[in-house]
């Protein structure tokens, strides 16, 4: 549920206005070609 709320909020912002990091401090970046990106299981 929190992921959906966060996603809904971030859709209202420009990409350059925020950064997302994981629990261990890794920064997530947008893939070069989002359509061919493996989104996991």
N, C-alpha and C positions, 0 to 999 in steps of 0.2 A: 504494500500500500504506500509506503513512504517513497518508493521509487516512482510510482505514478504521480504522486503529489509534486515531487521534485521535478520530474519531466514536464508536467503541466506548467509549473512556474518558469522553468528555464526556456520554454518555448516563447515566452514573452520578452526574452532578453536577446541581445545581440551576442554572437559567439565570442566576440572579443571582450565581453564584460565579465566573464567568469572562467574559472578553471575547475576541473573535477579531478580529485585524487582518490586513490583507494585507501583502505584502512592502513596500509603499510607505507603510504606516502608516494606511491607511483602515480605519475600524471597520465591521464588517458588522453589520447589524441584522436582526431577524426581520421579514419583511413583514407588513402588516396582515392579509392573507388568504393564508396559505401555500399553500392548495389552488389558488389561481388564479395563483400566482407563476410567472413564466417561469424555468425552471431552466437555460436555455441550450440549446445545440445538441442 
